[in-house]
Every structure is written in structure tokens, then in C-alpha cells.
Amino acid sequence: MAAKPLNVGLVGGGKGAFIVHPHQKAIHFDGTRRVVAGALHPDPKIALEEAAKWPYPIKGYVSYDEMIAANATLPADQKLDYILIVTPNFVHFDPAMKAMKAGIPVFCEKPLCLNLKEARTLVKTARKLNIPFCVAHTYLGHWTSRLARYIVRSGLLGEVRWVDAYYLQGWLASKLEATGQQQASWRVDPKRAGGSGCGGDIGTHALMQLRYVTGLEITQLSAQLETFVEGRQLDDHFTVYCKLNNGGTALVRASQICIGRKNDLGLTVAGTKGTLEWKQEDPERLTIFLPNQPDRVYWRGAVQPGDGFLPKDMPADLMAEPTIPSGHPEAFHDAFARLHRCFEADVRKWQAGESFSNDGSKYATVEDGLTGIAFLETALKSAASNAKWTKFIKA
Ligand SMILES: NC(=O)c1ccc[n+]([C@@H]2O[C@H](COP(=O)([O-])OP(=O)(O)OC[C@H]3O[C@@H](n4cnc5c(N)ncnc54)[C@H](O)[C@@H]3O)[C@@H](O)[C@H]2O)c1
């Protein structure tokens, strides 16, 4: 008999919310996970109204405190197997801590939380309780990100010399927050977003693509945090030059004022033997440039091991990860689904008392989330100082 689908509880997601919707589609993608409950809004009345209006039946709670507390008394088949936190950044730490302490694994949106103190506490708690924890760095879930990781980490491009990790958007090029637009309003408010606006919102995604694909860490950095839209308190343009722990260098940059750019997240990795290029807006394709050779374009699902560049013995789990044949495009929702699928596997192992991977190879861990927050705090420190280089704050 098939295993019971995992029950997921939502923290946030009511009243015009954005990212909950790709998530809830991704949760239902395989039929092995389902959303069963939610504390969808900070206002208790609205939270229940929004749950009643959800497109399929879920149990509404007035608050995440109530949802987490109620879980202890539910029959085994109704208990939550994990919670998904899709609230603004200032409402990540508290529900994550409370869920972990109640024995509920956590799938949390990025950036992990508001500051290093919170991030360290989350890591300490997750380690102590040995409980699954995922940070929703969506784009690691593209199969081409997995392939890029394999190519770079197995040395096929030689030693990494330079990386350009970027995420350019234009939607905050004017003062959208003044119109009351929901997503803009909290993103430009330091109390709700954290110390960096653009860096926290999308710079952390660029950082994670760099770290996930190359396995390299930043040792020192030099940051410029700029605010182009008048009256805004947080950066809307974020540029960080980095020294890497292999002696290479990297540029991690993000912008919200680059009119015309939509979700232009990309990665260029320049190694001693070749260069790799990947773009989120064209996520089925990975391009490899080798000296004096035609460019090699790898499409998801259409990769031939032993083709003169890729070795014969490609990892079986990598080759098995696509869900549909090439030419039927996978995209954003599929990337989210791959993260939830891999997290589900760890939750099921954890529930069975087995060891689970928790190694960052399938999704970003709470430790990755902490590195993201350390990156932001180091960038803020660098931007406020005249020093040429600022040492990466130890996560
Ligand atoms: N992984 C990605 O690609 C990605 C993309 C967009 C946003 N995000 C992240 O997702 C989070 C949410 O962003 P969004 O754009 O969906 O925001 P949003 O404003 O659209 O939605 C936030 C939701 O949280 C709810 N909420 C706020 N406080 C609450 C509380 N105390 N209890 C219950 N619900 C509460 C709001 O009512 C709303 O439903 C942020 O951390 C953001 O950085 C990630």
C-alpha cells in the first residue's frame, strides 16, 4: 500500500500572498504531500476567513501558536509532518523555533531570519534536535543547477578562477511601496525585512547558486549597498566583490532597480579549463564553453554520459531526477517541487528513525541559511567601513 501523504501546515499565505502559491502547487505535485492546515494571516479573524476560502478544504487556525499547539493532540494520521513558513522575514524565527521544539520539521522561506543571533539559535536548535530543516532557495531545485554542481565540483572545468552570480530585477525601480503594494511594503522596511533589502531578498539567492554549484566559500568581501529610490531605508542595489577560499574571486550582485529585468538570476563560473553559464529564465539549458571548441549546450533530460566532456559514470541519482522527458519544459514550479520531494524523503527517513542526508546536496539547510545571514551582515559591515576587504563573519 502506498505511504500516507505527508501533512503540511502553512504559516502565512492568506490575503493576496505571493510565494505560498508556487509552494502549495509544488507540495501537491507528486500526490505524496498535501496541505492540510494553515495559520494564514496575523489577524485571527482574517486567518480563519482565508482558510475557509482556500481552494481545497484545510483546517484554519487563528495563529501558528494555535496550529503548533493543536498538533500535539491530533490523531497520528492528522498530525503535521512539516510546516511551511511563507511569512515576511521577521516572522520566520519564532514559528520555526516553536515548530522544532514541538517536533515538527520546518521548510522555511529565505532569508532564514533577521540577524545572526536568530540564525545561530535556529542552527543550534535544529542540530540539537536533529530535525529536518530546509531553507527555500528555489533555484537549487532546477535539474540544471544539479548538473552544474556536478560539473564544477568534479573538476571538469578545472580550478575555479572567477564566478559571477547575479540576480537582477526592476520591479522596485520606483516607489511601489508608496502605493501600499503588499510585497513591496514589507521588503523595504528594516524591521520586517532585515538589515539589507535587495541583498536579503535576492542577493542571498545569487549567493546560494554560487555556493551550491562550486562548493566554495567567501573568505573576505568588499560591498557597496546603494539606495537609488529616494526615501527608501534599505538598499535596492547590492554589489559584493568576494575572495573565495580556493584563491579565486567572485562577484555577487543583485538589483531591484534594473528596469526591464524580471527574474534575471544567473551564474557564470570561469575555470582554468572552461566556463559554465546558467540562467534562471532559461532553466532547461546549461552551456559549457571550452577553449577552441564549439559551445556545448546541455538540455535537461538529454544528456549523454561519455560524450567527450561528461564522464561515462554520471551519478545515477542525478540522471534519475528529471520528472518528464526533455522538450517538455520544467520551470519554477518543478524546481520548488524537487526541493519539497527531496525534503519529503528526509522527513520520512527521520520519522522512521533513520539518518537523513541534511548535507545541502538536495536543498539548502539551516546552516546554509545561517551562511546567508552571515554574508548579509558582513556586507553591511563592509559597506559601512572604508577598509578594502572585510573578513567574512564566522557563521
Ligand atoms: N524562494 C523564493 O523564490 C521566494 C520568492 C518570493 C518570496 N520569498 C520569501 O517568502 C516570504 C514571503 O514573501 P511573499 O512575497 O510571499 O510575501 P507576502 O506578503 O505575499 O505574503 C506573506 C504572508 O504572510 C502572512 N503573515 C504575515 N505575518 C503573519 C503571521 N504572524 N502569522 C500568519 N501569517 C502571517 C501575510 O498575511 C501573507 O499571507 C519572504 O520571506 C520572502 O523573502 C521567497
The ligand as a MOL file (V3000), in Angstrom:
LIG
                    3D

  0  0  0     0  0            999 V3000
M  V30 BEGIN CTAB
M  V30 COUNTS 44 48 0 0 0
M  V30 BEGIN ATOM
M  V30 1 N 12.0510 31.3370 -2.6210 0
M  V30 2 C 11.6520 32.3190 -3.3920 0
M  V30 3 O 11.8940 32.2880 -4.5920 0
M  V30 4 C 10.8630 33.4490 -2.7930 0
M  V30 5 C 10.1050 34.3030 -3.6220 0
M  V30 6 C 9.3230 35.2890 -3.0010 0
M  V30 7 C 9.3260 35.4480 -1.6320 0
M  V30 8 N 10.1250 34.6250 -0.8690 0 CHG=1
M  V30 9 C 10.1270 34.7730 0.6120 0
M  V30 10 O 8.8820 34.2960 1.0810 0
M  V30 11 C 8.4470 35.0560 2.2160 0
M  V30 12 C 7.0570 35.6470 1.9200 0
M  V30 13 O 7.1630 36.5040 0.7850 0
M  V30 14 P 5.8730 36.8780 -0.0900 0
M  V30 15 O 6.3350 37.7170 -1.1890 0
M  V30 16 O 5.0640 35.6810 -0.3580 0 CHG=-1
M  V30 17 O 5.1150 37.8090 0.9830 0
M  V30 18 P 3.5550 38.1720 1.0180 0
M  V30 19 O 3.4690 39.4960 1.6690 0
M  V30 20 O 2.9860 37.9730 -0.3440 0
M  V30 21 O 2.9320 37.0500 1.9510 0
M  V30 22 C 3.2100 36.9850 3.3330 0
M  V30 23 C 2.0900 36.2430 4.0290 0
M  V30 24 O 2.4070 36.1040 5.4100 0
M  V30 25 C 1.2310 36.4040 6.1660 0
M  V30 26 N 1.6260 36.7490 7.5490 0
M  V30 27 C 2.3490 37.7980 7.9840 0
M  V30 28 N 2.5200 37.7140 9.3310 0
M  V30 29 C 1.9020 36.5890 9.7490 0
M  V30 30 C 1.7090 35.9490 11.0000 0
M  V30 31 N 2.2070 36.4610 12.1240 0
M  V30 32 N 1.0170 34.7770 11.0250 0
M  V30 33 C 0.5000 34.2420 9.8890 0
M  V30 34 N 0.6380 34.8060 8.6810 0
M  V30 35 C 1.3300 35.9640 8.6030 0
M  V30 36 C 0.5600 37.5020 5.3750 0
M  V30 37 O -0.7750 37.6570 5.7520 0
M  V30 38 C 0.7320 36.9230 3.9750 0
M  V30 39 O -0.2390 35.9290 3.7460 0
M  V30 40 C 9.5440 36.0830 2.4540 0
M  V30 41 O 10.4170 35.6180 3.4290 0
M  V30 42 C 10.2570 36.1860 1.1110 0
M  V30 43 O 11.6090 36.5620 1.2210 0
M  V30 44 C 10.8690 33.6630 -1.4390 0
M  V30 END ATOM
M  V30 BEGIN BOND
M  V30 1 1 1 2
M  V30 2 2 2 3
M  V30 3 1 2 4
M  V30 4 1 4 5
M  V30 5 2 4 44
M  V30 6 2 5 6
M  V30 7 1 6 7
M  V30 8 2 7 8
M  V30 9 1 8 9
M  V30 10 1 8 44
M  V30 11 1 9 10
M  V30 12 1 9 42
M  V30 13 1 10 11
M  V30 14 1 11 12
M  V30 15 1 11 40
M  V30 16 1 12 13
M  V30 17 1 13 14
M  V30 18 2 14 15
M  V30 19 1 14 16
M  V30 20 1 14 17
M  V30 21 1 17 18
M  V30 22 2 18 19
M  V30 23 1 18 20
M  V30 24 1 18 21
M  V30 25 1 21 22
M  V30 26 1 22 23
M  V30 27 1 23 24
M  V30 28 1 23 38
M  V30 29 1 24 25
M  V30 30 1 25 26
M  V30 31 1 25 36
M  V30 32 1 26 27
M  V30 33 1 26 35
M  V30 34 2 27 28
M  V30 35 1 28 29
M  V30 36 1 29 30
M  V30 37 2 29 35
M  V30 38 1 30 31
M  V30 39 2 30 32
M  V30 40 1 32 33
M  V30 41 2 33 34
M  V30 42 1 34 35
M  V30 43 1 36 37
M  V30 44 1 36 38
M  V30 45 1 38 39
M  V30 46 1 40 41
M  V30 47 1 40 42
M  V30 48 1 42 43
M  V30 END BOND
M  V30 END CTAB
M  END
